[in-house]
């Protein structure tokens, strides 16, 4: 689906009234850009440059399953 979901983030405080969120002493306002790393669970303020690398091991395993 192209979306990252981060769950279990107990330090995140969301204020629906203002609307803003606070995390680790940083306040984010509606419309602020963040980057979520779905592999590590890290949250970054702003847009982080993303490098997509093919998952060679996974690709090989899937090809082996397909060829059975």
C-alpha positions in Angstrom: 0.0 0.0 0.0 3.0 2.3 0.2 2.3 3.4 3.7 4.3 2.9 6.9 2.5 2.2 10.2 4.3 2.8 13.5 2.6 1.2 16.5 3.3 1.1 20.2 4.8 4.5 20.4 3.9 5.3 24.0 6.0 8.5 24.2 3.9 10.2 21.5 1.3 12.6 22.9 -1.3 13.7 20.4 -3.4 16.8 21.1 -6.5 16.7 18.9 -7.7 20.2 19.9 -4.7 22.3 18.8 -3.8 19.9 16.6 -0.2 19.0 17.4 1.8 16.2 18.7 4.8 16.0 21.1 7.5 13.4 20.9 10.8 13.3 22.7 10.5 17.1 23.5 9.8 18.0 19.9 6.4 19.5 19.0 5.0 18.8 15.6 2.1 20.7 14.2 -0.5 19.6 11.6 1.2 19.7 8.2 4.8 19.3 9.5 6.6 16.7 7.5 8.1 13.6 9.2 9.8 10.4 8.0 9.0 7.0 9.6 11.5 4.2 9.2 9.3 1.0 9.1 12.4 -1.2 9.6 13.8 0.4 12.7 10.8 2.3 14.1 12.8 5.5 14.0 10.9 8.8 13.5 12.7 11.7 11.9 11.6 15.4 11.6 11.4 16.6 8.0 12.0 14.6 4.8 14.9 12.2 4.8 16.5 11.1 1.6 15.5 7.5 0.9 17.6 4.9 -0.9 15.8 1.8 -1.9 17.9 -1.3 -2.3 16.6 -4.5 -3.7 16.2 -7.3 -1.2 18.4 -9.8 -3.1 18.0 -12.6 -0.5 14.2 -12.3 -0.4 14.1 -12.1 -4.2 16.1 -15.3 -4.5 13.9 -17.1 -2.0 10.7 -16.0 -3.8 12.1 -17.2 -7.1 12.9 -20.6 -5.6 9.4 -20.9 -4.2 7.9 -20.0 -7.6 10.0 -22.5 -9.4 9.0 -25.5 -7.3 
